[in-house]
Amino acid sequence: MRRHIDGLPVLSASVNQLLRIFLTKKYISTPGLFGLCDFSANELLKNSYQMTGDDFYCLYEKNYRLAGSDSNLNLKNYFSQGEFISNGVDLTGARICTVLSRFCSSKIDSSLIYSIELFLDESLDFGSLVINDFLELRFGKTIRPKHKKKFHLTGISTDYELPLGSAERKINTRGARVMKKKISFCHALLKFAEEPAVKNLVMCVRENLPHAILDEAGEVKR
């Protein structure tokens, strides 16, 4: 953690570091990253997190600015019946192709991703990349017309839950599969050749993660 800028506490972490944490740990397990002693409700309230929901299911959230960038982050900590179960982040200001390219510049990081699927809403304004069948990268276009040629990363979440245990519940990725239509990268490139945002994303994945692209049968292409 660092000092406040523009009214937001500054988080000394990058989007790539957070993505690495979610891929390897499946949730952010180190409260110290956010200057917290733990992820208890009392600790979160003491540190100005806002609670939304009820005693059965709720979340505690707070906004941060990422150090050295124009990106903002909203950390969401989820609770069920008073127990911390998981967390995820919403993001603004980060282009998804830039994030993926920088992440995959390290062969070690690139090897953490072994499958990737594309889901698009019919509007083509937003979609999801489902990675390793448990992690969802949400993306969308900004409301400013001149930026609509690029997709921006809007959130990272996983199917992981504590203490109930996890990926078998598929809470987040199931939502992506229900709300959006799956399309192969090859088909997307052909069908939406005139859509710059889709084309840029497909080409980015093809260039950086060819080993992880699934074919129509759901198998990794060889």
Residue frames as qw, qx, qy, qz and C-alpha x, y, z in Angstrom:
[[0.000, 0.886, 0.463, 0.000, 0.00, 0.00, 0.00],
 [0.402, 0.122, -0.011, 0.908, 1.07, 3.61, -0.59],
 [0.060, 0.329, 0.317, -0.888, -0.30, 7.08, 0.03],
 [0.406, 0.658, 0.607, -0.185, -3.62, 8.36, -1.35],
 [0.114, -0.148, 0.407, 0.894, -3.81, 10.04, -4.77],
 [0.354, -0.167, -0.448, -0.804, -7.01, 11.67, -6.02],
 [0.641, -0.277, 0.231, -0.677, -8.79, 10.44, -2.91],
 [0.967, 0.015, -0.194, -0.165, -8.03, 6.75, -3.54],
 [0.619, -0.586, 0.507, 0.129, -5.47, 4.62, -1.71],
 [0.500, 0.640, -0.534, -0.235, -2.68, 3.50, -4.04],
 [0.947, -0.154, 0.277, -0.050, -2.10, -0.23, -4.38],
 [0.035, -0.699, 0.660, 0.273, 1.50, -1.25, -5.11],
 [0.591, 0.064, 0.798, 0.095, 0.57, -4.00, -7.54],
 [0.220, 0.282, -0.528, -0.770, 0.02, -4.40, -11.26],
 [0.821, 0.155, -0.004, -0.550, -2.83, -6.05, -13.13],
 [0.680, 0.356, -0.640, -0.035, -0.37, -8.76, -14.20],
 [0.056, 0.266, -0.817, 0.509, 0.55, -9.49, -10.57],
 [0.589, 0.025, 0.425, -0.687, -3.12, -9.81, -9.67],
 [0.820, 0.294, -0.293, -0.394, -3.78, -12.09, -12.65],
 [0.459, 0.354, -0.793, 0.190, -0.87, -14.29, -11.57],
 [0.247, -0.163, 0.715, -0.634, -2.32, -14.50, -8.06],
 [0.750, 0.149, 0.188, -0.616, -5.75, -15.57, -9.34],
 [0.756, 0.374, -0.494, -0.211, -4.22, -18.17, -11.67],
 [0.435, 0.292, -0.790, 0.319, -2.03, -19.74, -9.00],
 [0.047, -0.010, 0.734, -0.677, -4.02, -19.17, -5.78],
 [0.112, -0.477, -0.805, -0.334, -7.52, -18.88, -7.27],
 [0.230, -0.908, -0.311, -0.162, -8.26, -15.92, -4.99],
 [0.198, 0.684, -0.374, 0.594, -6.31, -13.16, -3.25],
 [0.791, -0.398, -0.452, 0.108, -5.17, -14.88, -0.06],
 [0.543, -0.083, -0.285, 0.786, -2.83, -12.16, 1.25],
 [0.111, -0.907, -0.405, -0.011, -4.77, -9.34, 2.95],
 [0.480, -0.595, 0.069, 0.641, -1.47, -7.57, 3.64],
 [0.396, 0.268, 0.489, 0.730, -1.36, -6.61, -0.06],
 [0.100, -0.725, -0.403, -0.550, -4.20, -4.21, 0.76],
 [0.022, 0.432, -0.427, 0.794, -2.86, -3.12, 4.14],
 [0.753, -0.385, -0.096, -0.524, -5.26, -5.43, 5.98],
 [0.325, -0.436, 0.792, -0.278, -4.62, -7.80, 8.87],
 [0.287, 0.145, 0.946, 0.035, -7.21, -10.27, 7.57],
 [0.215, -0.196, -0.566, -0.772, -10.39, -10.48, 5.49],
 [0.103, -0.451, -0.813, 0.355, -12.77, -10.44, 8.47],
 [0.005, 0.797, 0.496, 0.346, -15.86, -8.23, 8.34],
 [0.409, -0.853, -0.148, 0.288, -14.64, -6.13, 11.28],
 [0.518, -0.347, 0.318, 0.714, -11.26, -5.51, 9.64],
 [0.288, 0.404, 0.569, 0.656, -12.85, -4.55, 6.33],
 [0.144, -0.883, -0.417, -0.161, -15.32, -2.14, 7.94],
 [0.505, -0.719, 0.002, 0.476, -12.51, -0.60, 10.01],
 [0.397, -0.250, 0.451, 0.760, -10.68, 0.08, 6.72],
 [0.309, 0.480, -0.011, -0.821, -13.62, 1.84, 5.04],
 [0.026, -0.073, -0.896, -0.438, -14.95, -1.05, 2.95],
 [0.529, 0.028, 0.044, -0.847, -18.61, -0.70, 2.01],
 [0.266, 0.070, 0.955, -0.108, -20.95, -3.61, 2.69],
 [0.553, 0.138, -0.277, -0.774, -23.72, -4.58, 0.25],
 [0.529, -0.044, -0.827, -0.184, -26.14, -7.46, 0.81],
 [0.703, -0.533, -0.006, -0.472, -27.51, -9.20, 3.88],
 [0.531, -0.558, 0.611, -0.186, -26.46, -11.59, 6.64],
 [0.918, 0.129, 0.374, -0.020, -26.81, -14.60, 4.33],
 [0.722, 0.259, 0.303, 0.566, -24.76, -13.30, 1.38],
 [0.011, 0.983, 0.052, -0.174, -22.91, -10.01, 1.06],
 [0.737, 0.323, -0.028, 0.593, -19.77, -8.35, -0.22],
 [0.337, -0.836, -0.014, 0.433, -17.38, -5.74, 1.12],
 [0.669, 0.508, 0.234, 0.490, -15.79, -3.52, -1.51],
 [0.261, -0.837, 0.050, 0.478, -13.34, -0.64, -1.79],
 [0.636, 0.754, 0.024, 0.160, -11.69, 1.27, -4.64],
 [0.604, -0.540, 0.274, 0.519, -7.93, 1.62, -5.18],
 [0.483, 0.826, -0.238, -0.166, -5.65, 3.20, -7.77],
 [0.949, 0.006, 0.080, 0.306, -2.93, 0.92, -9.15],
 [0.372, -0.743, 0.249, 0.498, 0.55, 2.34, -8.73],
 [0.253, -0.380, 0.604, 0.653, 2.24, 3.63, -11.87],
 [0.104, 0.290, 0.808, 0.503, -0.85, 3.40, -14.08],
 [0.328, -0.107, -0.061, -0.936, -4.17, 5.03, -14.87],
 [0.536, -0.229, -0.768, -0.267, -6.07, 1.90, -13.81],
 [0.449, -0.370, 0.406, -0.704, -8.47, 1.79, -10.89],
 [0.401, -0.026, -0.916, -0.002, -9.41, -1.38, -9.01],
 [0.620, -0.383, 0.136, -0.671, -12.44, -2.28, -6.93],
 [0.186, 0.169, -0.950, 0.184, -11.72, -5.19, -4.58],
 [0.723, -0.264, -0.136, -0.624, -14.82, -7.25, -3.77],
 [0.039, 0.210, -0.927, 0.309, -14.67, -9.66, -0.81],
 [0.644, -0.222, -0.458, -0.572, -17.59, -12.11, -0.72],
 [0.178, -0.197, 0.793, -0.547, -19.14, -13.49, 2.47],
 [0.613, -0.248, -0.606, -0.442, -21.71, -16.22, 3.11],
 [0.726, -0.585, -0.352, -0.081, -23.36, -16.45, 6.52],
 [0.404, -0.897, 0.181, 0.004, -20.66, -14.26, 8.00],
 [0.761, -0.307, 0.431, 0.375, -17.73, -16.26, 6.57],
 [0.167, 0.707, -0.446, -0.523, -15.29, -15.00, 3.94],
 [0.862, 0.199, 0.465, -0.023, -15.58, -17.23, 0.86],
 [0.672, 0.305, 0.371, 0.564, -13.76, -15.53, -2.01],
 [0.008, -0.766, -0.031, 0.642, -12.85, -12.28, -3.70],
 [0.592, 0.468, 0.461, 0.467, -12.54, -10.73, -7.12],
 [0.200, -0.465, 0.025, 0.862, -11.75, -7.39, -8.72],
 [0.447, 0.814, 0.367, 0.055, -13.43, -4.93, -11.05],
 [0.517, -0.267, 0.232, 0.780, -11.07, -2.82, -13.17],
 [0.384, 0.895, 0.212, -0.083, -11.09, 0.34, -15.24],
 [0.050, 0.918, -0.329, -0.214, -8.44, 1.74, -17.54],
 [0.398, -0.415, 0.779, 0.248, -6.67, -1.47, -18.63],
 [0.663, 0.415, -0.371, -0.500, -6.83, -2.75, -22.21],
 [0.919, -0.162, 0.333, -0.138, -7.24, -6.51, -22.21],
 [0.851, 0.471, -0.101, 0.209, -4.85, -7.07, -25.14],
 [0.155, 0.765, -0.458, 0.426, -2.16, -5.04, -23.40],
 [0.641, -0.496, 0.474, -0.344, -2.64, -7.03, -20.19],
 [0.975, 0.082, 0.203, -0.028, -2.47, -10.39, -21.99],
 [0.678, 0.638, -0.227, 0.286, 0.56, -9.42, -24.08],
 [0.056, -0.734, 0.519, -0.434, 2.51, -8.19, -21.07],
 [0.788, -0.348, 0.419, -0.287, 1.53, -11.23, -19.02],
 [0.961, 0.210, 0.173, 0.056, 2.59, -13.63, -21.75],
 [0.351, 0.830, -0.407, 0.151, 5.93, -11.88, -22.29],
 [0.294, -0.503, 0.780, -0.230, 7.13, -14.23, -19.54],
 [0.549, 0.110, -0.778, -0.283, 7.16, -17.87, -20.66],
 [0.122, -0.077, -0.873, 0.466, 6.59, -18.91, -17.04],
 [0.359, 0.277, 0.371, -0.810, 3.44, -16.80, -16.81],
 [0.555, 0.270, -0.444, -0.649, 2.26, -17.89, -20.26],
 [0.381, 0.074, -0.921, -0.037, 2.57, -21.56, -19.21],
 [0.189, 0.121, 0.710, -0.667, 0.11, -20.94, -16.37],
 [0.615, 0.369, 0.101, -0.690, -2.64, -20.64, -18.99],
 [0.237, -0.136, 0.926, 0.260, -3.42, -24.01, -20.58],
 [0.161, 0.509, 0.794, 0.290, -6.92, -23.41, -21.95],
 [0.069, 0.327, 0.117, -0.935, -8.81, -20.31, -23.06],
 [0.187, 0.533, 0.796, 0.219, -12.37, -19.88, -24.37],
 [0.014, -0.016, -0.102, -0.995, -14.14, -16.85, -25.84],
 [0.035, 0.622, 0.774, -0.111, -17.70, -15.76, -24.97],
 [0.060, 0.065, 0.162, 0.983, -19.42, -12.74, -26.52],
 [0.303, 0.526, 0.553, -0.571, -22.68, -10.95, -25.91],
 [0.505, 0.584, 0.581, 0.257, -24.83, -10.45, -29.00],
 [0.080, 0.985, 0.084, -0.130, -24.18, -6.71, -28.82],
 [0.774, 0.335, -0.126, 0.523, -20.43, -7.35, -29.10],
 [0.086, -0.862, 0.165, -0.472, -19.98, -4.62, -26.49],
 [0.381, -0.607, 0.624, -0.311, -18.75, -7.04, -23.84],
 [0.882, 0.126, -0.436, -0.128, -17.67, -10.61, -23.29],
 [0.678, -0.611, 0.401, -0.086, -15.52, -13.01, -21.31],
 [0.542, 0.451, -0.708, 0.037, -12.41, -15.08, -21.64],
 [0.864, -0.430, 0.152, -0.214, -12.65, -18.24, -19.54],
 [0.336, 0.642, -0.674, 0.144, -9.18, -19.44, -18.64],
 [0.165, 0.222, -0.923, 0.268, -8.34, -22.92, -17.34],
 [0.456, -0.400, -0.729, -0.317, -12.09, -23.51, -16.86],
 [0.449, -0.588, -0.574, 0.351, -12.20, -21.61, -13.54],
 [0.249, -0.466, -0.084, 0.845, -11.08, -18.02, -14.13],
 [0.338, 0.772, 0.504, 0.187, -13.15, -15.37, -15.92],
 [0.260, -0.237, 0.094, 0.931, -11.68, -12.24, -17.49],
 [0.270, 0.780, 0.552, -0.118, -14.54, -9.87, -18.23],
 [0.300, -0.146, 0.272, 0.903, -14.07, -7.21, -20.90],
 [0.268, 0.787, 0.543, -0.118, -16.09, -4.49, -22.59],
 [0.379, 0.489, 0.210, 0.757, -15.96, -1.40, -24.75],
 [0.152, -0.317, -0.354, 0.867, -15.83, 2.06, -23.18],
 [0.257, 0.767, 0.545, -0.219, -18.70, 4.49, -23.65],
 [0.025, 0.755, -0.235, -0.612, -16.41, 6.90, -25.51],
 [0.816, 0.542, 0.100, -0.173, -16.81, 6.31, -29.28],
 [0.402, 0.768, -0.498, 0.008, -13.14, 6.76, -30.17],
 [0.219, -0.471, 0.828, -0.213, -12.20, 3.96, -27.73],
 [0.850, 0.087, 0.294, -0.428, -14.73, 1.42, -28.98],
 [0.716, 0.511, -0.464, -0.104, -12.15, -0.22, -31.25],
 [0.292, 0.347, -0.810, 0.372, -10.51, -1.77, -28.18],
 [0.727, -0.498, -0.448, -0.151, -11.80, -4.06, -25.45],
 [0.054, -0.618, 0.514, -0.592, -10.96, -3.04, -21.90],
 [0.455, -0.112, -0.847, 0.251, -10.54, -5.47, -19.01],
 [0.413, -0.557, -0.056, -0.718, -13.42, -4.89, -16.58],
 [0.691, -0.500, 0.331, -0.403, -12.98, -7.68, -14.03],
 [0.419, 0.307, -0.852, 0.066, -11.27, -10.84, -12.81],
 [0.686, -0.306, 0.381, -0.540, -13.09, -13.53, -10.84],
 [0.243, 0.235, -0.937, -0.085, -12.90, -17.27, -10.27],
 [0.723, -0.304, -0.479, -0.395, -15.13, -20.16, -9.24],
 [0.477, 0.070, -0.725, 0.492, -13.17, -20.61, -6.02],
 [0.504, -0.668, -0.069, -0.543, -14.92, -20.46, -2.64],
 [0.323, 0.125, -0.782, 0.518, -13.80, -20.96, 0.94],
 [0.313, -0.418, 0.852, -0.047, -14.53, -22.91, 3.04],
 [0.832, 0.253, 0.289, -0.399, -17.09, -24.75, 0.89],
 [0.577, -0.286, 0.672, 0.365, -14.44, -25.60, -1.60],
 [0.279, -0.527, 0.455, 0.662, -14.69, -24.46, -4.91],
 [0.116, 0.323, -0.572, -0.744, -14.27, -24.88, -8.59],
 [0.061, 0.255, 0.952, 0.157, -16.95, -27.54, -8.85],
 [0.158, 0.655, 0.543, -0.501, -19.59, -24.89, -8.12],
 [0.353, 0.238, 0.508, 0.749, -18.59, -22.86, -11.21],
 [0.029, 0.764, 0.472, -0.439, -20.44, -19.77, -10.03],
 [0.037, 0.715, -0.184, -0.673, -18.64, -17.20, -12.18],
 [0.039, -0.246, 0.771, 0.586, -17.80, -19.19, -15.29],
 [0.184, 0.449, 0.874, 0.032, -21.29, -20.69, -15.40],
 [0.152, 0.789, 0.302, -0.513, -22.68, -17.14, -15.51],
 [0.024, 0.556, -0.492, -0.670, -20.43, -16.34, -18.46],
 [0.095, 0.022, 0.925, 0.366, -21.61, -19.45, -20.29],
 [0.152, 0.605, 0.763, -0.171, -25.29, -18.70, -19.63],
 [0.097, 0.830, 0.207, -0.509, -25.28, -14.98, -20.37],
 [0.171, 0.717, -0.445, -0.508, -22.95, -14.96, -23.39],
 [0.926, 0.347, 0.033, -0.145, -22.47, -17.08, -26.48],
 [0.623, -0.438, 0.531, 0.372, -19.36, -19.21, -26.87],
 [0.680, 0.726, -0.052, -0.095, -17.57, -18.77, -30.16],
 [0.860, -0.080, 0.147, 0.483, -14.29, -20.24, -31.38],
 [0.232, -0.681, 0.191, 0.668, -11.47, -17.80, -32.04],
 [0.271, 0.003, 0.710, 0.650, -11.32, -18.90, -35.66],
 [0.076, 0.655, 0.717, 0.224, -15.05, -18.37, -36.20],
 [0.169, -0.850, -0.263, 0.424, -14.97, -15.03, -34.38],
 [0.274, -0.458, 0.380, 0.756, -12.20, -13.77, -36.63],
 [0.150, 0.213, 0.759, 0.597, -14.14, -14.75, -39.75],
 [0.060, -0.717, -0.691, -0.072, -17.58, -13.63, -38.58],
 [0.186, -0.937, -0.196, 0.219, -16.50, -10.31, -37.08],
 [0.687, 0.136, 0.169, 0.694, -13.66, -9.38, -39.44],
 [0.128, 0.656, 0.183, 0.721, -15.03, -5.82, -39.62],
 [0.547, -0.812, -0.135, -0.150, -15.19, -5.42, -35.85],
 [0.352, 0.678, -0.493, 0.415, -11.80, -4.03, -34.73],
 [0.470, -0.558, 0.510, -0.456, -12.24, -4.87, -31.04],
 [0.954, -0.033, 0.251, -0.158, -13.02, -8.54, -31.76],
 [0.794, 0.538, -0.199, 0.200, -10.29, -8.82, -34.38],
 [0.098, 0.733, -0.519, 0.428, -7.66, -7.29, -32.08],
 [0.660, -0.433, 0.494, -0.366, -8.58, -9.63, -29.22],
 [0.976, 0.163, 0.133, -0.055, -8.54, -12.76, -31.38],
 [0.647, 0.630, -0.305, 0.303, -5.19, -11.86, -32.93],
 [0.187, -0.707, 0.526, -0.434, -3.77, -11.10, -29.48],
 [0.827, -0.260, 0.433, -0.246, -4.79, -14.52, -28.14],
 [0.921, 0.384, -0.001, 0.068, -3.53, -16.28, -31.28],
 [0.419, 0.730, -0.399, 0.364, -0.17, -14.55, -30.99],
 [0.162, -0.605, 0.592, -0.508, 0.36, -14.97, -27.25],
 [0.563, -0.180, 0.704, -0.394, -1.53, -18.15, -26.30],
 [0.616, 0.282, -0.548, -0.491, -1.69, -20.47, -29.33],
 [0.270, 0.131, -0.940, 0.165, -1.04, -23.48, -27.08],
 [0.157, 0.176, 0.729, -0.643, -4.17, -22.76, -25.02],
 [0.485, 0.173, -0.186, -0.837, -6.81, -22.22, -27.72],
 [0.516, 0.124, 0.818, -0.221, -9.60, -24.80, -27.62],
 [0.092, -0.021, -0.725, -0.682, -11.11, -26.18, -30.80],
 [0.556, -0.208, -0.256, -0.763, -14.82, -26.66, -31.48],
 [0.768, -0.212, -0.599, -0.081, -14.82, -29.96, -29.58],
 [0.555, -0.802, 0.085, -0.202, -13.38, -28.34, -26.48],
 [0.900, -0.170, 0.064, 0.397, -9.91, -29.84, -26.92],
 [0.206, -0.806, 0.284, 0.477, -6.66, -27.87, -26.97],
 [0.742, 0.658, -0.107, -0.066, -5.39, -27.58, -30.52],
 [0.786, -0.357, 0.337, 0.376, -2.11, -29.35, -31.19]]
